Amino acid sequence: MSSLRDTLARAMRGRQGRARAPGDPPRAIPFTFVAIAEDQPADTFQARFDESWDAYRAWYLQAGDAARPSYVECRAAIRTHMPELLATYERVVELGGGGDLAARMLSLWCPPSYLSGCTQAVLFRPAPVLVRNYDYDLHRIEGAIVRTGYTGRGVIGMSDCLWGLLDGVNDQGLAVSITFGGRREIGEGFGIPLVVRYVLETCGDVDEAAATIRRLPVHMAYNVTMVDAAGRTATAFVGPGREAEVRPLEVITNHQDPVMWEEYARATRTIERERHLSALVADSGMAEHRLVGAFLEPPLYARGFDRGYGTLYTAVYRPVDGVVDYRWPGSTWRQAFVAFVEGEHTVPLIPDA
């Protein structure tokens, strides 16, 4: 346990960047990712909870305690919509100390809002691959790659909210990733990281995943892209108060049709990124390595690390092989079901000039 706590502590220290003064040249900001294997929530989860609870509590209470639903509402939502995860939910609550506030936060039922800017695409040459950039504030990401077996199904993905996922793949050959949908509305539903977790725990292909997403309430607008080992793909446009729209799209950025939040669209250049990426994917000669390389360069790759908005990682999911490559300019960290390696990986995040 002490070595795990040391690893997590080093990772957290590696995320404490200093703002650059005007005129200073850009300096690399070291950021440490960790890889953790734990089939069922246990000591490792508890250590992660202890390390991050202060930050999550502040996030969860930013609008006050009364703005969040009660424990009874939170548990009922999981029991109703995600019964397969109820036992795991009760276990993570227990490991989090069993308190009312932790139980409500961990349910991810009607959580506070959060925005990110991401890019993702599916390519089928020669086998299906899902590539995604995750653009966010480096001080607000866990940076934990986890391999779990909560419901007996193997899952690898990038953790968020301690047991949710930003993206991932399961041992049935289904990969799922999300981008923010560029709408202001906030409503009743789950935070998207738990939706991704639930889909990967209970679905084996795109058809099952699409059907599941259609019935789940989601509290903000997101675009959920899915690809399976058979080469099927779909993107579900979800959000509060609307039916999920599922379309066979291969390129997704940070808007839904039509663009509803013009200011956000301009700030994140979502339309420009979509056009650039669409041209790449449409090129019949586009190979996987070229596409991945494009994700590591502007305009898809963002370097505003010292301004709260940069590409923190690129994930390359290969559902046929059960493999994911986490990529940064100059380095790769491969993880797979047959060879998952625990440890840490520090990358230099270099802001733009």
Sequence and secondary structure as in RCSB ss.txt:
>XXXX:A:sequence
MSSLRDTLARAMRGRQGRARAPGDPPRAIPFTFVAIAEDQPADTFQARFDESWDAYRAWYLQAGDAARPSYVECR
AAIRTHMPELLATYERVVELGGGGDLAARMLSLWCPPSYLSGCTQAVLFRPAPVLVRNYDYDLHRIEGAIVRTGY
TGRGVIGMSDCLWGLLDGVNDQGLAVSITFGGRREIGEGFGIPLVVRYVLETCGDVDEAAATIRRLPVHMAYNVT
MVDAAGRTATAFVGPGREAEVRPLEVITNHQDPVMWEEYARATRTIERERHLSALVADSGMAEHRLVGAFLEPPL
YARGFDRGYGTLYTAVYRPVDGVVDYRWPGSTWRQAFVAFVEGEHTVPLIPDA
>XXXX:A:secstr
 HHHHHHHHHHHHTT      TT     EEEEEEEEE SSSSHHHHHHHHHHHHHHHHHHTTT GGGS  HHHHH
HHHHHH GGGHHHHHHHHHHTTS HHHHHHHHTBS      EEEEEEE SSS EEEEEEEE GGG   EEEEE T
TSS EEEEEETTTEEEEEEETTSEEEEEEE       SSB HHHHHHHHHHH SSHHHHHHHHHHS BSS EEEE
EEETTS EEEEEE TTS  EEE  SEE S  SS   HHHHHHHTHHHHHHHHHHHHH TT  HHHHHHHHTSTTT
S EEGGGTEEEEEEEEEETTTTEEEEEETTEEEEEESSS   EEEEEEE    
